[in-house]
Amino acid sequence: MRFLLTLLYVSVCLIVNAQQNNALKLWYTKPATQFEEALPLGNGRLGAMVYGGIDKEQISLNEATLWSGGPIDASKINPNAKNYLAPVREALFAEDYKKADSLVHFMQGPYSEAFMPLGNLFFNFANTGQVSNYRRELDIQNAVSKVSYQSNQTTYTRESFASHPQQLIIFRLTASGKDKLNFTCNFDSKLLAKSLVKQGMLLLKGWAPVHTEPNYRGNIANAVVNDTVNAMRFVSMLKVLKTDGKQVLKDSTLSIKGATEVVLALSMATSYNGVDKNPGTAGKAENAIAAAYLKNVANRNYESLKTAHQVDFRKYFDRVSLQLGDTENEKLSTIDRLNRFASGKTDNSLIALFYQYSRYLLISSSRLGGLPANLQGIWNESVRPPWSSNYTTNINAQMNYWGAEAANLPEMHQPLLDFIGRLAGPGALTAKNFYNAGGWVCHHNSSMWAMTNPVGDSGEGDPCWANWTMGGTWLSTHLWEHYAFTGDQQFLKQQAYPLIRGSAQFCLDFLTADKKGYLVTAPSTSPENVYITDKGYVGQTLYGSTADLAMIRELFTDYLKTAAVLKVDGAFQTKVKQAMAKLYPYQVGKKGNLQEWYHDWEDREPHHRHLSHLFSAYPGYSITTSETPKLADAVRKSLELRTNEGTGWAITWRINLWARMQNAERAYDAVKKLMRFVGKDAAIKYGGGGIYANLFGAHPPFQIDGNFGGGAGIAEMLLQSHQNYIELLPALPVEWKTGAVKGFVARGNFVVNMTWKDGKLTSAIMLSRKGGNCKVMYNGKLKEMNTVANKSYTLKFD
């Protein structure tokens, strides 16, 4: 009897553990057939998409620095642009918007370059028959992909991971049973490249284009230009670390026969040598770099490599846990869960998985010392990817990092902050050439090459996106946010302050007086939106858009807080304060909405995806529910008019804004819309945004900002700290009636753990990392305390 009870206990534990293990896994019962079904691996520099094929496995490969193009001389881009500034302003203040729209085209430059796909690694298997028990999964806690199935009395498994410590992608294939592993490996690439065998390795060597036109320009001449002298070079090297079978390298193929185990290491490198170096003529030695990574693991076994990888990854990932209930659904495949959720059934555990997936993707695509995550993170298969897979700075690049600090991942924010520093140099030249202004500026698009000019092929771009001037302003607010969460004064002084001040200088110089004496921006746009004047003109260029002025208010506020902390720059502080007092104030329109335009005009698209005029409520906070309740009401009305529909990333902005407005049910409605399954296996077909089978955000097409912005929104519903106090569960929907969170971070560097039941807080513990005064609110009750560094506090709201 005791034996039976013990067996029953063990069986129950195994079932529970299996369900718990699935809580942080994406898993499927068939291979991927397209990019949006494949599973992503990344170490910040190297990216891979694992398809999990049976007869043929495809691993698509990326290296973060493999971009088209080369260094940009910002001093030579449209040096005459500033000559059009006065005529544009004259037309605008004469209310001749048609003329202003026409003239502003002369204030444009070239398009950005694009992030490139390196190629594909294929495994071609010789002895697969009838397959059973197929499973493809991604363990996001350990950052390991696994494929397993049975065929002809043999169990086959494939594991892979992208190791940050070793800077390699590692594969392990095993066969257990009647048959052995028999397969070949080969590379291919959509770029100019060749595959060969050399020094006991399979190699792929090639060149990125020196120019790539954006995909939205269509089928135009010279859309992709190759030049092997000046182009970025790349190499990929595949080496067998261990096998008990026979390996043969011949021509462009690696063959393995009769093995029960094979361990492979894949190394990639480019000739990238910085934004100011020609990658062809002054590039790094990519072959030596890639070979060195392989040499470092020559005597390492698979388990030690896997352990080192997991220790590195989990030191970041395990900082946060989130439970929202409905764990019984974890026994279902990801496809089944997505279809079930789309049909109207709840799956809070799926939402928690989506949140943790956003953290997984950030750790995988944004690491210290590297480039920030681009429009597709580091995963791209197209030579002309959607919107060049670049840095789109009128929302998307910033959205990638909205949730980084609250998610306890400040290190992953750093690549963006470093990138801002690289923009400042060329941005100063752009400020001078285009606006005769000091400081530095960045516009709608950028690239690895730190491009800052307005795009548009020198006149072909629509002003509503090409001529938007606030990219640097918006980006600079991230510098203060990093300090607000971490309290890192060395960062504030040495890195953030010069950049914030430089951006503020540009804004001071760019602002001009309107006919009422207010300071406004001119020319101005509201990103990608189009207005209709009271005279019926459909236009794009104006003066004093709400978005511009909200971003400048936020930047000026951040500058003044920075200068106060550092106790510097009194004279410049006075200039900023004087300018802030003269900024055109927020306006409430006839519909009760926060006006987007200087005048109370209509939108050509009333449900437009962008919400730039609501920047002041999120990610900014010059409009809050506590300090400016009437303006907050206008924000709510604007959100109602825009609706919760939109592209994937646009829906995530709505989640965050409704959370800030503390409307839990509207925020949750947006979460549900974001989680709509839009893949080919979707039982219900949607025309708008959502998520694909691999949980990638669907604009559509794929954009990773939907993942990052969605994660930020979920966190914002549970914890806020923008109103000079920390608020617990500020926008908790009734659907999340029971849950727990561990490791969320609030401004002031306070780490919060919470549990709640039946919609009510049951426990809250706060760790003060830096010490200092702290205010915490829950359910209208405010608790204030002076805290000591590295001490935890139990919060009670009786």
N, C-alpha and C positions, 0 to 999 in steps of 0.2 A: 504493500500500500504506500509506504514511504517512497519507494522507487517511482511509482506511478505519479505521486504528487510532485516529486522532484522533476520528473520528465515533463509534466504539465507546466510547471513553473518555468522550466527552461524554454519550452515551446512558446509560452506567452511572452517571455523576455525577448526571444528572437523576433516574434511578430512585432512587438513594440519597437525594438531597435530598428527593424526594417522600415517601419513607418517613420521613425524619427530620422533615419538616414535619408529618406526620400524628401524630408522637409526642405533640404537645401540641394535638391537635384532637379535638373530638367531631364526627363527621360522619355524614350520613344520606342515603339515596337517595329519600326522600319527605318531604312536608311533615308538620308536626306537626298532630294533630287534637285534642289536649287539652293542658292546662297542663303535665302531667308529661312531655311530649315537646318542648315549646318550649324555646328556648335563652336563658339569662339574660344580660343586660347590666346593669352598674351602676357608678356612680361614688361610692358611699357615700351619696348623697342621692337620686339618681334611679335608678329601676329599670325595666327593660323586659324583656318576654318575647317573643321573636321566633318566630313560627310557621312562616314560610317558605312560605305558601300561593302557589299559582300564579294562579288566577283572583282570589283574594281573600287579601290578606296581613293578618294581625292582629298588632298590637303592643300587648300589655297593659302598662299604665303604672302606676307607683307613685312616690310621693314620701315620703321617710322620715318626715316630720313630719305626714303626713295621718292623724290618729287621730280616733276618736270621742271625745266627752267634753270636759272642760275641767279647769281647776285644781281641786285637792282641798284642802279644809280638814281636815287630819288631826285637828285638835283637837276636831272635832265628830263624829267617827266613833266611836260607841259609847263615850262617856265613862264609862259604868257597868260596862264589861267587867271592870275591875280588882276590882270587888266580888265577882266569881265566882271569883277566883283561890284564895282561902283555902278555899272549899267544895270546889272541884275537888281541891285537894291533900289535904284531909281525906278525901275519898272514895277517892282513890288510895292513900294510905298505910293506909287501912282495907281495902285490896284489894277495894273495891267499884267495879269497873271499869265496870259498867253505869251506875251513877250518875254517874261521872266523864264517860263518853261523853255522857250526857244534858246535864249541866251545861255542858260546854265549848262547846256550841252557842251559848250566850249570849255567848261571847267571839269573835264573828264580825262582819264588816262587809260592805260591798257588793263585788260582783265588779269586776274590772278592765274598762276600756274596750278597744277593739280597733283594730288597725292596718287601715286602709281601702285599698281599691283606688281609684285615681283614675279610671281608665276605659280605653278602648281607642282606638287609632288604626287605621283601616282604609284599605288601598289596594285599590281595585277596578279590575282591569285589563280592558281592552276587547278586546284583540286576541290572546288566547292560543289556539293551536290544539293540534295534537298535540305533546306535549312529549317531549324526549329528553335524556339526559345530565344529569338533575337531580341537584344536590348541594346539601345544606344543611349548614353547618358553623359551629363556634365555635372560633376560634383563641384559646386561653386564654393564650398567651404575649403576644399583642398586643391581646387583649381586643376582637376584631372579629368580628362575625357576618357571614356571607356566604351568599347564595343565588344559584345560577347554573343555567341550563338553556337549551336550544335549542328554538326553535319557528319553523316557516316560514322557515327559512334565516336566522334571527336569533338571536344570543346575548344573553340578558338576564342582567344581574347586579345584585344589590342588596347593598350593604355598609352596616353600621350599627355605631355604637359610642357608648358613654356617656362623654363627656369630663369628667374632673375639672377640668382647667385652665379649660375654658370653661363648665362646669356646664350642658351641653346634651347632648342626644342628636342625633347627626348621621346623616343618611341620604344615600347616593349611589346612584342608579339609572341604569343605562346600557343602551342597545340598540345592538348592532353587527350590521349586515347589512341585510336587505331591508326590515324593518319598523321602526317608531318606537315610542316609549313613548306610550301613551294610557291615562290612568288618572284616577281621582278619589280624593280623600281626604276622610274624615269621621271625626268623633269620636262615641263614645257613652260612657255611664257608668251604673253601677248605683246611683249616688248621685243625690241631688237636684241636677240640673245642666241647663245649656242650652248649645247650640252655636251659634255665630254667626260672622259675618265682620266684621272691623273693622281699620282702619289697615293694609290689605294683608296681613292674617294670618287664619288660621283659628283660632278660639278655642273652648275649652271652659271654662265657668265653673260653679262649684257649691259645695256645702256638704257637709261630713261630718255624720253624725248627732250629736246631742248625747248620745245614749246608745245602746249596742248590747249586747244580752244575749249571753253566751257561746253558741256553737252547741250545746253539749251540754245546754242547758236545753230544747231542743226548740221546738215551735211554741207559744210562750206569747204572751200579749197584750203589746203595746207592746215587742216585741223590738227594734225599731228606731224611735227617736224623732228626728224632725227639728225644727229650730228655726233659722230663718235669721238670727236676731238674735245668738244666742250661739255659733253653730257655727263650727267651723274652715272658712274659705273656701279655695278652691283655684282655680288657673287653669292651663291648658295652652295654649301658643301655638305654632302651626306656621307657619313662614315659609320661602319659597323664597329660597335664597341665590344659586342659579345655575340657569339652564336655557336651552337653545337652542330650546325649543318655546314654545308659547303657553300662558300660565296665565290662568285665569279664577276669580275668587272670587265666589260667589253664594250667598245664603241661608246654608246651613251646609256648603258643599262647596267644596273646591279642585279644579279641573280642570286637567290638563296634557295637551296634544295636540301630536303631531308632534315629540317631543323625542328626542335621542340621549343626553342627559345631564340629570339633575335632581339638585341638591343641596339638601337640606332641613335645617332646624334646628328642633328641638323644645325648648321651654323650659317648665319647670313650677315653680310656687312655691305656698306656702300662707301663711296669715296667722299661723302659729305665732310667738309672741313670748316664749317661755319658759314654764316650768311654772307660774308664778304669775300669768300674764296671761290674761284672757278672750280667746280667739282671735277672737271676734266683735266685741266692743265695744272691745277694746284690742289688736287684732291688727295685724300689719304690713301694709303695702300690697303685697299679693301681685302685683297687676298691674304695678306699677312695678318690682318685683324681677325678674319674668320678662322684662319688656321690656328691662331693662338688660342681661341676659345676651345677648339677641339683638343689641342695638346694638353690643356689643363685638366681634362677628364679622362685622359688615356688610361689611367690606372684606377678609375672609380667604378664601383659596381652600381647596378640600377637602384637598389634600395637606398644607398647612401645619397645618390642624386635626387631621388624622390623625396627623401626625408628633408634634405637641405632646402629643396623647393617649397615643401609644405610648411616648414618652420618659418621661412621667410614670408610666405603668403599669409599664413594664419596670424602672424603677429599684428597684421593690419585688420584682416577680416574679422577675427574673433573679438574685436573691441566692442562690437555691437551685436545684440540679438534682439529679435522682434517676434512675438507670438500674438496672433490675432484670433486664434481658434480655428475650428473646422478642420482639424488635423486628419479626420477620417478620409478626406479627399486625397490625401497624399499617396494612397494606394493606387490611384488612377494615373494613367500616362498624362503627359503634359497636353497632348492634343485633346484627350477626353476632357481634361479639366477646362481647357479653353472653350471648348464647345458647350460644356455644361454651364460655365459662367455666362457665356453669351446668351444662353437660353433663359437667363433670369435667375438662376440658382446662385446662392451665395457660396463663396469659397475664399474666406478670409486668409486661409493659409497660402493660397495662390498669390494674394496681394502682398503678404509678407515675403514670399519668395521673390516676387517682382522687385520689392524694395531691396532685398539683399543682393539680387542680381545687378541692380544699379551700382551697388558698392563693388561687386565683383568686377564689373566692366571698367570702373574707374581705376581700381588697383591694377587691372590688366592692361590699361591703355595710357596711363599717366604716372610716370615714376620720376623720382628725383633725378635731376640732371638731364632729363630727356625733353622731348617736345610735348606740348599739351595735346590732349585728345582732339582730333579734328572732327569734321562733320559725320564721319563714320567710325570714330574712335581710332583704331588702327586696322580696320578690316574692310578691304575694298578689292573687288575683282575686275574693275573696269578701267580701261585706259582713259576714257572720258567719263568719269563717274558723275553721279548727280551733283550739280552745283560744284563740280571740281573736287569734291570731298575736301574743301578748304576750311579756312577759319572765317565763318560768316559772323561778323561782329555786331550785327544789328539785333541779335538775340541769341543765336545758336551756340557760338563759342562760349558765351557767358553762361548759358543755361547748363552746359556740360558740368559746370562747377558750382551751381547753386546749392547743392546739397553736400558738398565735400566737407565743410567744417562741422555741420551738425552731425554728419555721419562718422565723426571721429577719424577723418582722413585728411588732416591738414597737409601732410607730406605730398598727397596727390594733387593738392591745389597749387603747389609750388611751381610745377612746370608752366602753368599759365602765368603766374606772377613773374617768372623769369622771362617769359616770352614778351610780356608788356615792356620790360626793360629793353629788349632788342628792338621793339617798335619805336622807341623814343628817338633814336638817332635819325632814321629816315623820316620819322614823323615830324621832326623839326624842319627838315628841308621841305616837306610837303606843306607845312603850315606857312612857310615863307613864300613858296612858289604859288600857292593857290589863294592865299588870303592876306599875304603881307603881314603875318602875325607871328608873334613869338611863341614859346612853348612848343608843344608837339600835338599832332592830330593823327587820327586813324579813321578810315571810312568804313564802307560796308563789307569789304572783303580783305582778307590777308592770306598769307601763305607761309610756308617754312622760311621763305626768303624775306620776311618782315616787310611786306609790301604795305604801304599806307595811303596811296593815292586813291581818288575816286576812280572806280572802274567805268567801263562802258565803251571800250575801243575808241576813245577820243571823240565821243559824240553819239554813239549808237545806243547807249544805255538809257533806260527810263530814269528820270531824275529822282523818282520816289524811292529808289534804292541806291542808284549809282552816286548821287550827290549828297547823301546823308553824312553829316559831319561829326556825329557824336560817338563813334566807335571807341576812340581813346578815352573820352569822358566816362562812358559806361565801364569800360575795362578798368579804369583807375579806381572805381569804387570797390573792386575786389581786393585791392591792396589794404584799404582800411578794414574791410570785413575780416581779412585774415588776422589782422592785429586785434580786432574786437573779440574774436573767438580765442586767440592764443595768448594775448598780452605780451607778445614778443617785441620788446622795445628796441632791441638791436636790429631786427628786421624793419621796424617802423622808421628808424633813423637812417639806416644805411641804404635800404632798398626802396621802401615805399615812399618816403617823404619827397625825394627829388622828383619822382615820377608824378605823384599827386600834384606837387607844386607846378611842374611843367604843364600838365594838362589844365590846371586852373589858369595858368598864364595865357594859354591859347584861348580859353573861354573869355577871359577878360578882354583880350584884344579883338575877339570875333564878335562879341556882343555890340549892338548898336542901338541907338535910341529910335523908338517909333514916334508917330505923330503926337502921342499923348505924353511923351517923355519917359516911358518905360523902356527898360533894356530888353531887347529881343534878339533872337538869331535871325539872320537874313543873309543868304538864302536859307530856307528851312524846309524840312519835309517831315512827315510822320511815316516811319519805315513801311514802304510797300503799299501804303494806303493812298487812296485818291479821293479828293473832295469834289463837291458840286457847289459852286457859289450861289448866292441869292439871285444872280443874273443868269444862272444856268451853265456857266463855264465849268467843264470837267478838267481839273488841274491837279498838279503835283507839287509845285513849288509855291511856298508862301513865306510869311515871316511869323516868327514867334509860335511855332507849334508847341503844344503842351508837353510832348515827349522831350523835346530839346531842353526846355526850361526846367522840367522835373529832374533831368539828369544833371544839369548844371547846378541846381539847388543841392542835390545829393552830393556832388563832387565838392562844392564850396563848403558844405557842412563838414564833410570828411576832412577837407584841408584844414579847416579851423580847429577841429578836434585834434588833428595830428600836430599842428603847430602849438596848441595848448599843452599837449603831453610833453612835447620836446622843448617847449619854452623858447621858441625861435621866431624870427621873421615878423616883428611887430608891424613894420610899415606895410608889408604885403598883406598881413591880416586885415589891416584897416581898409585897403583897397577892395579886398574880397567882401568884407562886411558892407561896405558902401554899395558895391554892385548887387549884392543879395537883396538889399533893401529896395532896389530899383527894378528888380525883375518883374515882368508882367505877371500878375497874380493868377492863380487858378480860377477858372470860370465855370459856373454851372449853367448848362444850356436849358432851352425851353422844355426839354423832355425830362429835366431833372438829372441829366447825366453830366459827368465831367467832360467838358468840352475838349475835343481833340484838336480843333483848329483855333486859331486866334479869334476868328469870327464864328458864329453859331451856324456853321454850314452842315449840310448833309454829307453822308458817306456814299460813294458810288456802290460800295459793298457793305450794307449795314451789318453783316455778320462776319466782317473781315477777320482773318486769322490772327493778325497782329493786335496786341493790346498795349502798344508803346505808350499811349497817353496815360495809362494806369501804372506806369513805372513807379510813380511816387508812393504807391501802396505796396507793390512788390515788383522787383526785389528791393526797391527803395523803401524808405519809411518816413517821408515827410508828411504823408497822410496816414493817420492811424485811427483806430476806433476810439482810443481814449483821448487823444489830444485834438483831433479835428473831426468830430462826429458828423458834421454836416457834409464835409467833403467825402467822408467815408460812405455816406448815403448816396452821394453822386457816383462814387465808384461802383457801388452795388447796382445802381440803375444802369450804368454803362455795361456791366457784365450781363445783366438781364437782356439788354438790347442786342448784345453780341451773341448771346446764347452759349451753351456749353459744347456746341458742335465745332468741329474744326479738324485740321490736320493733327497728327499725333502730338508733335511738340506744342502746338497751339492749345490743345486740350490741357496739357500739363501746366501751362501758364494759368489757365482758369482754375485748376486745382489749387495752386498756390495763392491766387488772389482770393478765392472764396474762403480758403483757410485763414488768411489774414483778416478777412471780413468776419470771421468766426461764424460762418454759416456752414455747419457740418454737413447738412444733407445736400446742399448744392455742390460742396467739395466732393462728397462721395459720389454724386451723380456724374461728375467729371471723371472720377477714378474709373467708374464703370465704363464710361465711353472710351477712355484710354485703353482699357483692357479688352476691347472688342477684338476678336480674332479675325484677321483679314487675310489669312493664308489660303492656299488652294484647298486645304482640307477642312476649311471652315464650313460648318453646317448651315450657318446663316451668312448671307453675303451682304457686306457693307460697302458703301462707296467711299467712305471717308477714312480718317486716320484710326489707328489702333495699334495692335502688335501682331507680329508674325509668329509662326510656329516656334521659332527659337527665342521668342520674347523680345526680339529686336523691335524698336519703335518704328512704326510705319507712318511716314509722312502722308501717304506713300509717295515715293519709294522709301527705302530704309534711311533713316537719320537717327543717330544715337542720342541726340538731345532729348528725344521723347523718353528714353530710359532714365537719363540723369535728372531731367526736370520732373518726371513722375516720382522718382525716389525722393527728391527734395519736397514735393508736395505732400507725400505721405508723412514725412517727418514733421512738416509744418503743421499738419493737422493735430499732431500729438504733443508738440513742444514749440513754444515761441519765446523769443527773447529780444525783440526789436523795440519794445516800448519802455525801455529802462527797467524792466522787471522780467523775470522768467515766469511764463504761464504754463501750467500743466494741463494737458488735455483740452486745449482751447477750442478745438473743432472736432470733437469725437462723435462720429455718427452712431446712430442706434445699432447699426449692423455690427459694429465692433464693440459689443457690450462687455466682453471679457478679453483681457490681454495683458501683456507685459513687454516692457522695453528695457534694455540694459545698454548703457554706454552712449546715449545721445548727448551731444555737447551744446551748451548754451553760451551766448556771449558772456565774456568775463572768465571763460575757461572753467565752467562748472559742468561736471559730468553727472547726468541724471539717470537713475534707475527708477522705474515705476511699475506698479501692478494695479489693475482695476478689475472690478467685477460688477456686473449689472449696471454698467455705465458710470460707476462711482469709484473714485480713487481709493485703493485699500492700503497702499504703502508707497512711500517715496523717499529715496535716499539720494543725497547730493554730495558729490566729492568736489571740494574746492581745490583746484590745482594751484592757483596763484594767491589765494586769500583775498581779503577785501570785503567791502559792503555788498550785500546781496539782498534783493527783494524777490520773493516768490509768491505767485498768485495761483489760487485754485478756487473755482466756483465763486468768484467775487471776493474772496477773502485774501488779504495781503499779509505776508509774513516778512519781516525785515530782520537781518542779522549781520553781524560782523563775523567774517570767517577767517580761519587760519589756513595757510597753505598746506595742501596734502592732508587735509582732515575731512572726514565724512560727517554728514549731518542728516539725522532723521527728521523729515518734515511732517508735521501734523497740522491738520486744519479742522479742529473740533469745533 
